[in-house]
């Protein structure tokens, strides 16, 4: 039987994540030990290591899983508008803000694929970057890094504000600042 499909495996996986997030309310990630996670969840170390390599891996794998969820949201709804797609991504972030708040507080950035941020990257490149930078790929790379960083800063601030503003408000902010459509 596939362990990852097993309900007990999934429950333990979630409990480990929740325990790490709870500990992050009171201590730094580097001070959280596998032993205390195991005690709190009621598992042995070998069970922990079936799920994760170490404490840092808990956050890293969770963020990767969330990025996959975001992509699945898009793939499942190819016929919706970019606005609606982005609103749904913002709803996902809001629903998981507890994780993202701690993840961002550690200096990490929310990984949002170019498929979500830029739509068709080639169209964005032709429509914006090539016109603005005349085919200068080095300048275009810096532009994209700045673009991604700005969006992440807005998302991080929104999460710090406990996602008090509506998803529509954040989407409109991104449209006004970065031309996401």
PyMOL CGO cylinders between C-alpha atoms (Angstrom):
from pymol import cmd
from pymol.cgo import CYLINDER

trace = [
    CYLINDER, 0.00, 0.00, 0.00, 1.21, 3.50, -0.83, 0.3, 1, 1, 1, 1, 1, 1,
    CYLINDER, 1.21, 3.50, -0.83, 2.17, 5.09, 2.49, 0.3, 1, 1, 1, 1, 1, 1,
    CYLINDER, 2.17, 5.09, 2.49, 1.48, 8.62, 1.28, 0.3, 1, 1, 1, 1, 1, 1,
    CYLINDER, 1.48, 8.62, 1.28, -2.08, 7.61, 0.37, 0.3, 1, 1, 1, 1, 1, 1,
    CYLINDER, -2.08, 7.61, 0.37, -2.60, 6.04, 3.79, 0.3, 1, 1, 1, 1, 1, 1,
    CYLINDER, -2.60, 6.04, 3.79, -4.85, 8.14, 6.06, 0.3, 1, 1, 1, 1, 1, 1,
    CYLINDER, -4.85, 8.14, 6.06, -2.70, 7.45, 9.12, 0.3, 1, 1, 1, 1, 1, 1,
    CYLINDER, -2.70, 7.45, 9.12, 0.41, 8.57, 7.23, 0.3, 1, 1, 1, 1, 1, 1,
    CYLINDER, 0.41, 8.57, 7.23, -1.35, 11.76, 6.12, 0.3, 1, 1, 1, 1, 1, 1,
    CYLINDER, -1.35, 11.76, 6.12, -2.62, 12.45, 9.64, 0.3, 1, 1, 1, 1, 1, 1,
    CYLINDER, -2.62, 12.45, 9.64, 0.87, 12.03, 11.13, 0.3, 1, 1, 1, 1, 1, 1,
    CYLINDER, 0.87, 12.03, 11.13, 2.34, 14.23, 8.39, 0.3, 1, 1, 1, 1, 1, 1,
    CYLINDER, 2.34, 14.23, 8.39, -0.18, 16.99, 9.21, 0.3, 1, 1, 1, 1, 1, 1,
    CYLINDER, -0.18, 16.99, 9.21, 0.42, 16.65, 12.96, 0.3, 1, 1, 1, 1, 1, 1,
    CYLINDER, 0.42, 16.65, 12.96, 4.16, 17.05, 12.47, 0.3, 1, 1, 1, 1, 1, 1,
    CYLINDER, 4.16, 17.05, 12.47, 3.60, 20.21, 10.43, 0.3, 1, 1, 1, 1, 1, 1,
    CYLINDER, 3.60, 20.21, 10.43, 1.14, 21.66, 12.94, 0.3, 1, 1, 1, 1, 1, 1,
    CYLINDER, 1.14, 21.66, 12.94, 3.53, 20.90, 15.81, 0.3, 1, 1, 1, 1, 1, 1,
    CYLINDER, 3.53, 20.90, 15.81, 6.39, 22.68, 14.05, 0.3, 1, 1, 1, 1, 1, 1,
    CYLINDER, 6.39, 22.68, 14.05, 4.15, 25.68, 13.34, 0.3, 1, 1, 1, 1, 1, 1,
    CYLINDER, 4.15, 25.68, 13.34, 3.05, 25.77, 16.99, 0.3, 1, 1, 1, 1, 1, 1,
    CYLINDER, 3.05, 25.77, 16.99, 6.66, 25.65, 18.16, 0.3, 1, 1, 1, 1, 1, 1,
    CYLINDER, 6.66, 25.65, 18.16, 7.52, 28.50, 15.79, 0.3, 1, 1, 1, 1, 1, 1,
    CYLINDER, 7.52, 28.50, 15.79, 5.17, 30.71, 17.81, 0.3, 1, 1, 1, 1, 1, 1,
    CYLINDER, 5.17, 30.71, 17.81, 7.56, 30.51, 20.75, 0.3, 1, 1, 1, 1, 1, 1,
    CYLINDER, 7.56, 30.51, 20.75, 11.03, 29.60, 19.42, 0.3, 1, 1, 1, 1, 1, 1,
    CYLINDER, 11.03, 29.60, 19.42, 13.35, 29.82, 16.46, 0.3, 1, 1, 1, 1, 1, 1,
    CYLINDER, 13.35, 29.82, 16.46, 13.34, 27.02, 13.90, 0.3, 1, 1, 1, 1, 1, 1,
    CYLINDER, 13.34, 27.02, 13.90, 16.96, 26.12, 14.65, 0.3, 1, 1, 1, 1, 1, 1,
    CYLINDER, 16.96, 26.12, 14.65, 16.03, 25.48, 18.29, 0.3, 1, 1, 1, 1, 1, 1,
    CYLINDER, 16.03, 25.48, 18.29, 13.24, 23.02, 17.52, 0.3, 1, 1, 1, 1, 1, 1,
    CYLINDER, 13.24, 23.02, 17.52, 14.37, 19.43, 17.84, 0.3, 1, 1, 1, 1, 1, 1,
    CYLINDER, 14.37, 19.43, 17.84, 13.11, 16.26, 16.23, 0.3, 1, 1, 1, 1, 1, 1,
    CYLINDER, 13.11, 16.26, 16.23, 12.86, 14.72, 19.71, 0.3, 1, 1, 1, 1, 1, 1,
    CYLINDER, 12.86, 14.72, 19.71, 10.43, 17.36, 20.98, 0.3, 1, 1, 1, 1, 1, 1,
    CYLINDER, 10.43, 17.36, 20.98, 8.35, 17.12, 17.80, 0.3, 1, 1, 1, 1, 1, 1,
    CYLINDER, 8.35, 17.12, 17.80, 8.15, 13.35, 18.27, 0.3, 1, 1, 1, 1, 1, 1,
    CYLINDER, 8.15, 13.35, 18.27, 7.14, 13.71, 21.92, 0.3, 1, 1, 1, 1, 1, 1,
    CYLINDER, 7.14, 13.71, 21.92, 4.46, 16.23, 21.06, 0.3, 1, 1, 1, 1, 1, 1,
    CYLINDER, 4.46, 16.23, 21.06, 3.00, 14.17, 18.18, 0.3, 1, 1, 1, 1, 1, 1,
    CYLINDER, 3.00, 14.17, 18.18, 3.43, 10.85, 20.01, 0.3, 1, 1, 1, 1, 1, 1,
    CYLINDER, 3.43, 10.85, 20.01, 5.61, 9.17, 17.40, 0.3, 1, 1, 1, 1, 1, 1,
    CYLINDER, 5.61, 9.17, 17.40, 9.12, 7.75, 17.37, 0.3, 1, 1, 1, 1, 1, 1,
    CYLINDER, 9.12, 7.75, 17.37, 12.04, 9.24, 15.49, 0.3, 1, 1, 1, 1, 1, 1,
    CYLINDER, 12.04, 9.24, 15.49, 11.93, 6.66, 12.71, 0.3, 1, 1, 1, 1, 1, 1,
    CYLINDER, 11.93, 6.66, 12.71, 8.34, 7.68, 11.98, 0.3, 1, 1, 1, 1, 1, 1,
    CYLINDER, 8.34, 7.68, 11.98, 9.41, 11.33, 11.77, 0.3, 1, 1, 1, 1, 1, 1,
    CYLINDER, 9.41, 11.33, 11.77, 12.19, 10.38, 9.33, 0.3, 1, 1, 1, 1, 1, 1,
    CYLINDER, 12.19, 10.38, 9.33, 9.70, 8.51, 7.14, 0.3, 1, 1, 1, 1, 1, 1,
    CYLINDER, 9.70, 8.51, 7.14, 8.16, 11.93, 6.52, 0.3, 1, 1, 1, 1, 1, 1,
    CYLINDER, 8.16, 11.93, 6.52, 11.01, 14.44, 6.69, 0.3, 1, 1, 1, 1, 1, 1,
    CYLINDER, 11.01, 14.44, 6.69, 14.82, 14.65, 6.67, 0.3, 1, 1, 1, 1, 1, 1,
    CYLINDER, 14.82, 14.65, 6.67, 14.96, 17.21, 9.49, 0.3, 1, 1, 1, 1, 1, 1,
    CYLINDER, 14.96, 17.21, 9.49, 13.04, 20.13, 10.97, 0.3, 1, 1, 1, 1, 1, 1,
    CYLINDER, 13.04, 20.13, 10.97, 13.95, 22.46, 8.09, 0.3, 1, 1, 1, 1, 1, 1,
    CYLINDER, 13.95, 22.46, 8.09, 12.64, 19.89, 5.63, 0.3, 1, 1, 1, 1, 1, 1,
    CYLINDER, 12.64, 19.89, 5.63, 9.18, 20.13, 7.24, 0.3, 1, 1, 1, 1, 1, 1,
    CYLINDER, 9.18, 20.13, 7.24, 8.78, 23.71, 6.02, 0.3, 1, 1, 1, 1, 1, 1,
    CYLINDER, 8.78, 23.71, 6.02, 10.54, 23.15, 2.72, 0.3, 1, 1, 1, 1, 1, 1,
    CYLINDER, 10.54, 23.15, 2.72, 8.41, 20.15, 1.72, 0.3, 1, 1, 1, 1, 1, 1,
    CYLINDER, 8.41, 20.15, 1.72, 5.24, 21.84, 2.88, 0.3, 1, 1, 1, 1, 1, 1,
    CYLINDER, 5.24, 21.84, 2.88, 6.00, 24.89, 0.76, 0.3, 1, 1, 1, 1, 1, 1,
    CYLINDER, 6.00, 24.89, 0.76, 6.68, 22.62, -2.24, 0.3, 1, 1, 1, 1, 1, 1,
    CYLINDER, 6.68, 22.62, -2.24, 3.39, 20.81, -1.63, 0.3, 1, 1, 1, 1, 1, 1,
    CYLINDER, 3.39, 20.81, -1.63, 1.56, 24.15, -1.48, 0.3, 1, 1, 1, 1, 1, 1,
    CYLINDER, 1.56, 24.15, -1.48, 3.14, 25.29, -4.73, 0.3, 1, 1, 1, 1, 1, 1,
    CYLINDER, 3.14, 25.29, -4.73, 1.92, 22.08, -6.37, 0.3, 1, 1, 1, 1, 1, 1,
    CYLINDER, 1.92, 22.08, -6.37, -1.56, 22.81, -4.97, 0.3, 1, 1, 1, 1, 1, 1,
    CYLINDER, -1.56, 22.81, -4.97, -1.47, 26.27, -6.55, 0.3, 1, 1, 1, 1, 1, 1,
    CYLINDER, -1.47, 26.27, -6.55, -0.53, 24.83, -9.93, 0.3, 1, 1, 1, 1, 1, 1,
    CYLINDER, -0.53, 24.83, -9.93, -3.33, 22.26, -9.60, 0.3, 1, 1, 1, 1, 1, 1,
    CYLINDER, -3.33, 22.26, -9.60, -5.80, 25.08, -8.93, 0.3, 1, 1, 1, 1, 1, 1,
    CYLINDER, -5.80, 25.08, -8.93, -4.76, 26.59, -12.25, 0.3, 1, 1, 1, 1, 1, 1,
    CYLINDER, -4.76, 26.59, -12.25, -4.75, 23.36, -14.24, 0.3, 1, 1, 1, 1, 1, 1,
    CYLINDER, -4.75, 23.36, -14.24, -8.16, 22.42, -12.93, 0.3, 1, 1, 1, 1, 1, 1,
    CYLINDER, -8.16, 22.42, -12.93, -9.64, 25.71, -14.06, 0.3, 1, 1, 1, 1, 1, 1,
    CYLINDER, -9.64, 25.71, -14.06, -8.02, 26.61, -17.35, 0.3, 1, 1, 1, 1, 1, 1,
    CYLINDER, -8.02, 26.61, -17.35, -11.15, 28.30, -18.62, 0.3, 1, 1, 1, 1, 1, 1,
    CYLINDER, -11.15, 28.30, -18.62, -11.44, 30.86, -15.83, 0.3, 1, 1, 1, 1, 1, 1,
    CYLINDER, -11.44, 30.86, -15.83, -10.10, 34.39, -16.16, 0.3, 1, 1, 1, 1, 1, 1,
    CYLINDER, -10.10, 34.39, -16.16, -6.62, 35.31, -14.92, 0.3, 1, 1, 1, 1, 1, 1,
    CYLINDER, -6.62, 35.31, -14.92, -8.33, 37.49, -12.33, 0.3, 1, 1, 1, 1, 1, 1,
    CYLINDER, -8.33, 37.49, -12.33, -10.41, 34.60, -10.97, 0.3, 1, 1, 1, 1, 1, 1,
    CYLINDER, -10.41, 34.60, -10.97, -7.36, 32.31, -11.06, 0.3, 1, 1, 1, 1, 1, 1,
    CYLINDER, -7.36, 32.31, -11.06, -5.32, 34.83, -9.06, 0.3, 1, 1, 1, 1, 1, 1,
    CYLINDER, -5.32, 34.83, -9.06, -8.21, 35.34, -6.61, 0.3, 1, 1, 1, 1, 1, 1,
    CYLINDER, -8.21, 35.34, -6.61, -8.28, 31.57, -6.00, 0.3, 1, 1, 1, 1, 1, 1,
    CYLINDER, -8.28, 31.57, -6.00, -4.51, 31.51, -5.41, 0.3, 1, 1, 1, 1, 1, 1,
    CYLINDER, -4.51, 31.51, -5.41, -4.92, 34.36, -2.92, 0.3, 1, 1, 1, 1, 1, 1,
    CYLINDER, -4.92, 34.36, -2.92, -7.73, 32.42, -1.21, 0.3, 1, 1, 1, 1, 1, 1,
    CYLINDER, -7.73, 32.42, -1.21, -5.39, 29.42, -0.93, 0.3, 1, 1, 1, 1, 1, 1,
    CYLINDER, -5.39, 29.42, -0.93, -2.68, 31.59, 0.64, 0.3, 1, 1, 1, 1, 1, 1,
    CYLINDER, -2.68, 31.59, 0.64, -5.23, 33.09, 3.03, 0.3, 1, 1, 1, 1, 1, 1,
    CYLINDER, -5.23, 33.09, 3.03, -6.50, 29.64, 4.07, 0.3, 1, 1, 1, 1, 1, 1,
    CYLINDER, -6.50, 29.64, 4.07, -2.90, 28.61, 4.78, 0.3, 1, 1, 1, 1, 1, 1,
    CYLINDER, -2.90, 28.61, 4.78, -1.72, 31.94, 6.21, 0.3, 1, 1, 1, 1, 1, 1,
    CYLINDER, -1.72, 31.94, 6.21, -0.57, 30.33, 9.47, 0.3, 1, 1, 1, 1, 1, 1,
    CYLINDER, -0.57, 30.33, 9.47, 2.03, 28.35, 7.55, 0.3, 1, 1, 1, 1, 1, 1,
    CYLINDER, 2.03, 28.35, 7.55, 2.96, 31.22, 5.22, 0.3, 1, 1, 1, 1, 1, 1,
    CYLINDER, 2.96, 31.22, 5.22, 3.32, 33.69, 8.11, 0.3, 1, 1, 1, 1, 1, 1,
    CYLINDER, 3.32, 33.69, 8.11, 5.93, 31.50, 9.77, 0.3, 1, 1, 1, 1, 1, 1,
    CYLINDER, 5.93, 31.50, 9.77, 7.56, 30.55, 6.49, 0.3, 1, 1, 1, 1, 1, 1,
    CYLINDER, 7.56, 30.55, 6.49, 7.98, 34.21, 5.45, 0.3, 1, 1, 1, 1, 1, 1,
    CYLINDER, 7.98, 34.21, 5.45, 9.13, 35.21, 8.95, 0.3, 1, 1, 1, 1, 1, 1,
    CYLINDER, 9.13, 35.21, 8.95, 12.10, 32.89, 8.42, 0.3, 1, 1, 1, 1, 1, 1,
    CYLINDER, 12.10, 32.89, 8.42, 13.13, 34.94, 5.39, 0.3, 1, 1, 1, 1, 1, 1,
    CYLINDER, 13.13, 34.94, 5.39, 11.66, 32.58, 2.81, 0.3, 1, 1, 1, 1, 1, 1,
    CYLINDER, 11.66, 32.58, 2.81, 9.68, 33.73, -0.20, 0.3, 1, 1, 1, 1, 1, 1,
    CYLINDER, 9.68, 33.73, -0.20, 6.41, 32.30, -1.41, 0.3, 1, 1, 1, 1, 1, 1,
    CYLINDER, 6.41, 32.30, -1.41, 7.13, 30.24, -4.49, 0.3, 1, 1, 1, 1, 1, 1,
    CYLINDER, 7.13, 30.24, -4.49, 4.60, 31.11, -7.15, 0.3, 1, 1, 1, 1, 1, 1,
    CYLINDER, 4.60, 31.11, -7.15, 5.31, 29.69, -10.57, 0.3, 1, 1, 1, 1, 1, 1,
    CYLINDER, 5.31, 29.69, -10.57, 5.73, 31.89, -13.61, 0.3, 1, 1, 1, 1, 1, 1,
    CYLINDER, 5.73, 31.89, -13.61, 2.63, 30.16, -14.97, 0.3, 1, 1, 1, 1, 1, 1,
    CYLINDER, 2.63, 30.16, -14.97, 0.64, 31.91, -12.23, 0.3, 1, 1, 1, 1, 1, 1,
    CYLINDER, 0.64, 31.91, -12.23, 2.50, 35.22, -12.09, 0.3, 1, 1, 1, 1, 1, 1,
    CYLINDER, 2.50, 35.22, -12.09, 3.00, 35.82, -15.77, 0.3, 1, 1, 1, 1, 1, 1,
    CYLINDER, 3.00, 35.82, -15.77, 0.42, 33.65, -17.47, 0.3, 1, 1, 1, 1, 1, 1,
    CYLINDER, 0.42, 33.65, -17.47, 2.02, 32.69, -20.74, 0.3, 1, 1, 1, 1, 1, 1,
    CYLINDER, 2.02, 32.69, -20.74, 5.63, 33.70, -20.05, 0.3, 1, 1, 1, 1, 1, 1,
    CYLINDER, 5.63, 33.70, -20.05, 6.40, 33.95, -23.75, 0.3, 1, 1, 1, 1, 1, 1,
    CYLINDER, 6.40, 33.95, -23.75, 3.53, 36.40, -24.30, 0.3, 1, 1, 1, 1, 1, 1,
    CYLINDER, 3.53, 36.40, -24.30, 4.64, 38.42, -21.28, 0.3, 1, 1, 1, 1, 1, 1,
    CYLINDER, 4.64, 38.42, -21.28, 8.21, 38.40, -22.55, 0.3, 1, 1, 1, 1, 1, 1,
    CYLINDER, 8.21, 38.40, -22.55, 7.15, 39.55, -26.02, 0.3, 1, 1, 1, 1, 1, 1,
    CYLINDER, 7.15, 39.55, -26.02, 4.61, 42.06, -24.76, 0.3, 1, 1, 1, 1, 1, 1,
    CYLINDER, 4.61, 42.06, -24.76, 6.53, 43.69, -21.94, 0.3, 1, 1, 1, 1, 1, 1,
    CYLINDER, 6.53, 43.69, -21.94, 10.16, 42.70, -21.66, 0.3, 1, 1, 1, 1, 1, 1,
    CYLINDER, 10.16, 42.70, -21.66, 11.16, 42.75, -25.32, 0.3, 1, 1, 1, 1, 1, 1,
    CYLINDER, 11.16, 42.75, -25.32, 9.45, 46.11, -25.84, 0.3, 1, 1, 1, 1, 1, 1,
    CYLINDER, 9.45, 46.11, -25.84, 11.02, 47.61, -22.74, 0.3, 1, 1, 1, 1, 1, 1,
    CYLINDER, 11.02, 47.61, -22.74, 14.49, 46.06, -22.92, 0.3, 1, 1, 1, 1, 1, 1,
    CYLINDER, 14.49, 46.06, -22.92, 14.88, 45.49, -26.66, 0.3, 1, 1, 1, 1, 1, 1,
    CYLINDER, 14.88, 45.49, -26.66, 16.03, 41.89, -26.32, 0.3, 1, 1, 1, 1, 1, 1,
    CYLINDER, 16.03, 41.89, -26.32, 18.59, 42.58, -23.57, 0.3, 1, 1, 1, 1, 1, 1,
    CYLINDER, 18.59, 42.58, -23.57, 18.22, 39.30, -21.68, 0.3, 1, 1, 1, 1, 1, 1,
    CYLINDER, 18.22, 39.30, -21.68, 20.38, 40.37, -18.75, 0.3, 1, 1, 1, 1, 1, 1,
    CYLINDER, 20.38, 40.37, -18.75, 18.21, 43.43, -18.07, 0.3, 1, 1, 1, 1, 1, 1,
    CYLINDER, 18.21, 43.43, -18.07, 15.09, 41.31, -18.57, 0.3, 1, 1, 1, 1, 1, 1,
    CYLINDER, 15.09, 41.31, -18.57, 16.28, 38.83, -15.92, 0.3, 1, 1, 1, 1, 1, 1,
    CYLINDER, 16.28, 38.83, -15.92, 16.73, 41.67, -13.44, 0.3, 1, 1, 1, 1, 1, 1,
    CYLINDER, 16.73, 41.67, -13.44, 13.29, 43.01, -14.33, 0.3, 1, 1, 1, 1, 1, 1,
    CYLINDER, 13.29, 43.01, -14.33, 11.68, 39.62, -13.68, 0.3, 1, 1, 1, 1, 1, 1,
    CYLINDER, 11.68, 39.62, -13.68, 13.54, 39.28, -10.36, 0.3, 1, 1, 1, 1, 1, 1,
    CYLINDER, 13.54, 39.28, -10.36, 12.30, 42.73, -9.32, 0.3, 1, 1, 1, 1, 1, 1,
    CYLINDER, 12.30, 42.73, -9.32, 8.78, 41.86, -10.48, 0.3, 1, 1, 1, 1, 1, 1,
    CYLINDER, 8.78, 41.86, -10.48, 8.70, 38.59, -8.49, 0.3, 1, 1, 1, 1, 1, 1,
    CYLINDER, 8.70, 38.59, -8.49, 10.21, 40.27, -5.44, 0.3, 1, 1, 1, 1, 1, 1,
    CYLINDER, 10.21, 40.27, -5.44, 7.63, 43.05, -5.46, 0.3, 1, 1, 1, 1, 1, 1,
    CYLINDER, 7.63, 43.05, -5.46, 4.73, 40.63, -5.68, 0.3, 1, 1, 1, 1, 1, 1,
    CYLINDER, 4.73, 40.63, -5.68, 6.23, 38.60, -2.85, 0.3, 1, 1, 1, 1, 1, 1,
    CYLINDER, 6.23, 38.60, -2.85, 6.62, 41.73, -0.73, 0.3, 1, 1, 1, 1, 1, 1,
    CYLINDER, 6.62, 41.73, -0.73, 2.94, 42.56, -1.23, 0.3, 1, 1, 1, 1, 1, 1,
    CYLINDER, 2.94, 42.56, -1.23, 1.90, 39.00, -0.35, 0.3, 1, 1, 1, 1, 1, 1,
    CYLINDER, 1.90, 39.00, -0.35, 4.16, 38.98, 2.70, 0.3, 1, 1, 1, 1, 1, 1,
    CYLINDER, 4.16, 38.98, 2.70, 2.71, 42.30, 3.93, 0.3, 1, 1, 1, 1, 1, 1,
    CYLINDER, 2.71, 42.30, 3.93, -0.82, 40.98, 3.34, 0.3, 1, 1, 1, 1, 1, 1,
    CYLINDER, -0.82, 40.98, 3.34, -0.02, 37.87, 5.41, 0.3, 1, 1, 1, 1, 1, 1,
    CYLINDER, -0.02, 37.87, 5.41, 1.57, 40.02, 8.15, 0.3, 1, 1, 1, 1, 1, 1,
    CYLINDER, 1.57, 40.02, 8.15, -1.74, 41.95, 8.23, 0.3, 1, 1, 1, 1, 1, 1,
    CYLINDER, -1.74, 41.95, 8.23, -3.51, 38.59, 8.80, 0.3, 1, 1, 1, 1, 1, 1,
    CYLINDER, -3.51, 38.59, 8.80, -4.99, 38.79, 5.28, 0.3, 1, 1, 1, 1, 1, 1,
    CYLINDER, -4.99, 38.79, 5.28, -7.38, 41.50, 6.47, 0.3, 1, 1, 1, 1, 1, 1,
    CYLINDER, -7.38, 41.50, 6.47, -7.78, 42.99, 3.00, 0.3, 1, 1, 1, 1, 1, 1,
    CYLINDER, -7.78, 42.99, 3.00, -9.91, 41.05, 0.56, 0.3, 1, 1, 1, 1, 1, 1,
    CYLINDER, -9.91, 41.05, 0.56, -8.41, 38.93, -2.18, 0.3, 1, 1, 1, 1, 1, 1,
    CYLINDER, -8.41, 38.93, -2.18, -10.03, 41.33, -4.66, 0.3, 1, 1, 1, 1, 1, 1,
    CYLINDER, -10.03, 41.33, -4.66, -8.24, 44.27, -3.03, 0.3, 1, 1, 1, 1, 1, 1,
    CYLINDER, -8.24, 44.27, -3.03, -4.84, 42.53, -3.27, 0.3, 1, 1, 1, 1, 1, 1,
    CYLINDER, -4.84, 42.53, -3.27, -5.51, 41.51, -6.87, 0.3, 1, 1, 1, 1, 1, 1,
    CYLINDER, -5.51, 41.51, -6.87, -6.36, 45.12, -7.76, 0.3, 1, 1, 1, 1, 1, 1,
    CYLINDER, -6.36, 45.12, -7.76, -3.21, 46.29, -5.99, 0.3, 1, 1, 1, 1, 1, 1,
    CYLINDER, -3.21, 46.29, -5.99, -1.16, 43.85, -8.09, 0.3, 1, 1, 1, 1, 1, 1,
    CYLINDER, -1.16, 43.85, -8.09, -2.90, 45.03, -11.26, 0.3, 1, 1, 1, 1, 1, 1,
    CYLINDER, -2.90, 45.03, -11.26, -2.15, 48.67, -10.43, 0.3, 1, 1, 1, 1, 1, 1,
    CYLINDER, -2.15, 48.67, -10.43, 1.47, 48.02, -9.40, 0.3, 1, 1, 1, 1, 1, 1,
    CYLINDER, 1.47, 48.02, -9.40, 2.52, 45.29, -11.80, 0.3, 1, 1, 1, 1, 1, 1,
    CYLINDER, 2.52, 45.29, -11.80, -0.07, 45.11, -14.54, 0.3, 1, 1, 1, 1, 1, 1,
    CYLINDER, -0.07, 45.11, -14.54, -1.19, 41.56, -13.74, 0.3, 1, 1, 1, 1, 1, 1,
    CYLINDER, -1.19, 41.56, -13.74, -4.36, 40.97, -15.74, 0.3, 1, 1, 1, 1, 1, 1,
]
cmd.load_cgo(trace, "trace")
